[in-house]
Amino acid sequence: MSAQTQTGGGVPGREAPGAGGPDADAPDAAGVPGAGVPDSPAARLQALFEGHRLTPTQRRIAHSMVRRASDVPFLSSVELAELAGVSQPSVTRFAVALGFDGYPALRKHLREVAPAEQAAGSASYNEYQQAVEAEIENLKHLAELLADPRPVQRAGRLLAASRPLPVLGLRAAASQAYGFAYFAAKVHPDVRLLNEGGTMIHDRIDAAVRAGASALLCFALPRHPREVLDTLAYAREAGLSVVTVADSAFAPVAKVSDLLLPAAVGTGLAFDTACAPMLLGRVLLEAMCDDLPDAQARLEEFDARAAARGLFVE
């Protein structure tokens, strides 16, 4: 399970605020999704936002633009406002915050530096096909982010070294945390799933720290529960390094994460779809295995026990 077997982990890292890192509202050069692929429309958008202090509303607009990077040069300010769920004046203020006279100037700039290629025949897709196509685009974006393996490899080292390893995911992200913890337990000696909130979650973090934990992995998907932010802040105060898989580099959890790895969710159906976060979780598992010398032996031991028990139908 060497790093060469991976697609790569070029997902942006984000330094912790207050620990010598940049402002939580603006990713540094290492925190620009797609930084390793400068020809990507999404990467150019992220580079455009770099260095600007954005309000929560403006981060929401930026997030929506990155998710629809190929379409943005063709959207009006009203259409972008509807996409982001904000007011049209907010879009205008966002453009001004980026240094443009207004949204028309921003859109003109985007058309000049990042012309979009609209998918042929996409207008004929029904709503279910459109949801699938949107997830395909999310996976393509993730593939672009995985061009630089260093952030994911760094995350893998942090997770492999933490004994025990707490894995947090509440509400919409609970299934992502469960899936990661299920597979991680086959190679990591002590994985502790935190997928139910409540007053005892801080107690469980305290217990993990007392047992020697040094890092926590969090899956954070919209809508972001306030309890997740409070729990991550508590974990960092307790001395844990927080690695977070989130739907965007601009997600609210960014300010309470030491290393943020974004993977977009699909929003075309009544409920969000999370193919990219799930795949990124599997990539993290691969990276963690690379730093667990006995991972392969543990897998072989499990397979032998499963065969002896007749656990699976072949």
C-alpha positions, 0 to 999 in steps of 0.5 A: 500500500505504497503512496505510489498506489494512490491517485495522490492526495493533493488536497489542501492543508490548512494551518491552525489559526493562532499557531502561526498559520494564516487567517482562517478566512483565507487559505494560504498557498498550500491551502488552495484547492487545486494549487498543483493544477493551475489550469483547473478553473476551480484552482484559478477561482481559489487563487482569486480568493486567496489573501482576501478576508471574506465574511461568512456570506462571501465564503458561501458565495466563493464555495458555490463558485468553486463547486460550479467553476465551469458555469460561473463565467456564464451566470448573472449576479442574480443567478449566482445569488440564487445558487449561493442562497444569498441576496444579489447585493451580497454578490456585488459586495463580494465582487468589490471585496475581491477588488473589482468595480462590480460583478460584471467586471468580475464575470468579464475577468473570469471569462478572460482567464477561465473560459468554461466549456459547457457540457454538450447535451447537458440540457437534455438530462433529467433531474436524476441524470443531472445529479449524477453528472454533478457528482461526476464533476465533484469527483473530477474536482477531487482528482484535481485536488489529489495532484499533490499528495503531501497534505493527505500523506501528512494526514495519514501520518497524523492518523496512524500515529494517534493511539487511540484514533477518535473519528468524529461525524455527527448527523449527515456526516455520521455515516462517513465517520462510521464507514471510515472507522469500520475499515480503519479498525482492520489496520489500526489498533485502536479506533474510537467512533464518535458518531453520537453527540450529547453531553458525553462527547467531551468525556470521550475525547478526554478519555482518548487523550488520557489513553494517548491520542494525538489526533482526531479525524472529523467528517463535517458535512452540511448542514454543519451542526454547532456541536461539531464546531464546539467539539473540535474546539474542545479537542484542540484545547485538549491537545489533539491535532484535528484533521477534517474532511469537509465539503469546502475549504470555506466550511465553518469547521475550517477555523477549528481544524489544523488540516482541512481536506475538502471534497464537495457534496452534491446538492441537486437532489432533496438531500445532499450526496457525498460521493467525493467525501466518501472517496476522500475518506478511502484515500485517507485510509490508504495514506494511513495504511502507508504509515502503519507497518503492520497494516498488511499483516493485520489485513491478512490476519483478518482474512484468515479469521474470516475464512475460518469462521465462514464469515463471508459468502464467496 
